[in-house]
Amino acid sequence: MRFKKSTLALGVGVALVATTAYALTQLAVNDPIVLSTEAGGALGNGANKSKLFRHRDGTLLTVYGDYVDDTKLVYDLKGQYERPARDLFVRTCDSIANSCMEDTHWSPPVNISGHAELSSIDADWDGDGALEPFWGDAEKPNGFINPNGVTVVSWVSHYCPGGDQRARLYIERDSRVIPFTCTWVNYSTDRGTTWEGPIQLSSGERAAKQDVNRGTANWWAVTWQEDPTGLELGEAEGPGDGASGANVSGGTDIWYSYTDGANDASISEPLPTNGWVFSPPVRLTDNVDGTGTPGSLDIVFDDAGNPVPQGSIEKGSAGASRANLGAVGNTVISAWEETKGSGGLDEGKFIRYLNFPVNAAPEISAGCIISDPEKNARRVRFVTQAPNSGPGDMRLGIFWKEGINTQGGPSDIRFRYATGGVAPANMTPAVSPDCATSVYEETQALVDHEQGYNVSSRTKDVASSGVDNLADDTELQFTENALAHRGLLRGDDLWLGYSYTENLALLTYLNEDNYNFWIRKFNVTNGWSRPQQVSNETNTEVNVREPRLVGTQPDGDFCNTVAEECRNTETFYVAWGTQTNVSPWAPEAPAELGLFITRSTDAGASYEPVVQLSVAQGVASGLPFDDEEETASAFESQIQVRPDGEKFYAVWNQTDETGTYNEFTTGAPEEVAGPALTGGSSSGCSIGNGTSGSDPLLPGLALAALAWLGLRRRLGVTRG
């Protein structure tokens, strides 16, 4: 596929006075290569959820899903279509010895799941009344690495041997019966060269989803959710596609398993190179309580195709979902969203939080409510770092969406941070000491429970005038919406980004507003800066989505001899995708467009000009094409940054008329000449408790200095 080059110029509404020229930088991005090739048993055209990691010796590792056998079909509940089953594949490249921009630099694809051609259950998955094998389709890979070269990948699969697997009837999907999923892990202790083999963690008696894994040199942990009635479909009220695990039935719990290698509760020794034994999974949450109303229709079936008796299906009044997992030292942190169990009085969710020793998980716990109990909260995320990483000893920043509306409604981003520890008692603003309760009436009467900081309220007003919004109620400016929140924590500094629209109604119904990505900086001592808009997408027919906020990696193994492998904490990268602005109630789905990237080299005070990350930008972007029938689009980028911040590596998924591919590229800054600028202000601003913020015009001036260059959109590559 070949595209014509076109030109992108920035428009910044500020007055400039040009004097002498000086050097500025912007990223130069290489044309991509395809990593999802027809090798290693993969068909090469069904890439899914491509991920990228960089080990401290410079080894790049990508993991992605791909089709295996086009005769072994499954039904995709999220996509609502039949397709070949996927397995997970890994490739590696030594990024110090090679550019990694040629296919020969990469190892051949290795299948690390190996279940796509296996079946553990027969079901009427196509709705024709006959029981047929449902193949072991692997869903998205989730990975993590440690400093010693260990890589762990977890996923959920429809291959669940053992005889306990169940399935669910979906009347709204042509009466298809779709098997439940279970959780698996595989690991490598040599940076992806060899793999131990898949390890099954759950049985498929309940439908597993939203797995996360984290680890250290001495242990590894995994969490996931299990729904006793199967994966729930979405309700078409939010921006997502549904069937993601956000909507759950009562009795859905978060589960946990860990390993120290031998599973002997000794976490002081490094993990062994093989033979890991994971602990039996424990239920972290307490949602199965026997309450709930039996359905009028049998929807859950066993592995023989028989209806499961209602009394054998776990029930509860609340359900937990979308848990995140982290660690500080040997303390595990988990946070999730959970329906309120109010008996129909309140349809919203809490954000709950739990911390515990890795080898002493508290089985069946309420978890501390850290959100406003009277509001609807969801999509909790957090960033962590080791003790004493800065003078203020900030160890945790945690943030989520919150508002009075349910799915799809306007919301703001709330934030708390923890210093000196990671227990709820260490958090600022303070949470109630009685926050760990599952009794609905008690949740509505918490004392000494302060609101989290409202980071996104009145974003444009805060940016322009410095008004203090941290104590704002989420409905103060009820038209706005914030989502896709991302964080980066370095010492006493934390950067919090979010996608924001000032008027969700104008965006949704009239296309007169859109989402852009904004970033605010927080310092333990100085507080919050003003937000800065980084994406600057002025076309309201286009939304910014799937943002990435990526810092430099820790010092590499060769930092003593190779300067590029030593960490620069002042530099970070920001990337995002674009998508057509389409109402969630419109008959057509939003179209993915392309990817963009920039970076800051001064801790977020300013940003380099935005450049294209992907060649593909989608026909709907309005860019000129050689053939308007060619519709390549790029989405879901994953970025890794060399420790010095002077080079990045990226993968993404790219779709055209021939399939979906795992694309890879690298980029580095290049100097460009621009006019010097005068004017502006260095007075800064003050927000909240005497906090100091930078003037939002300053990064705009720096960007405008390069507008005259006619910043190029990189188009012009043929798929090999």
Secondary structure, DSSP 8 states (H G I E B T S, - for coil): --B--EE------S-----SEEEEEEEEE---EE---S-TT--SSB-EEEEEEE-TTSEEEEEEEEE--TTSEEEETTTTEEEE-EEEEEEEEETTT--S-SGGGS---EESS--TT-EEEEE-TTSSS--EEEE--B---EEEE-TTS-EEEEEEES---SS---EEEEGGGTTEEEE--EEEEEEESSTTSS----EE---SSSEEEEEEEEE-SS-EEEEEEEETT------S-SSS-S-SSSS--TT-EEEEEEESSS-SS--SS---SS-------EE-B----S-S---SS--EE-TTS-B--GGGS---S--EEEEEEEEETTEEEEEEEEE---TTS---EEEEEEEEETT---SSB--EE-S-TTSEEEEEEEEE--TTSSTT-EEEEEEEEEESS-TTS--EEEEEEEESSSSGGGEES---TT-----HHHHTT-SS----EE-STTHHHHHHH----TT--TTTTTT-EEEEEEEEEETTEEEEEEEEES-HHIIIII-----EEEEEEEETTTEE---EE-S----TTEEEEEEEEEE-----TTTTT-GGGS--TT-EEEEEEEEE---TTSSS---EEEEEEEEESSTTS-----EES-S---GGG---BS-TT---EEEEEEEEE-TTSS-EEEEEEEEETTEEEEEEEEEEEEEEEEE---------EEETTTEEE--THHHHHHHHTTGGG--EE-------
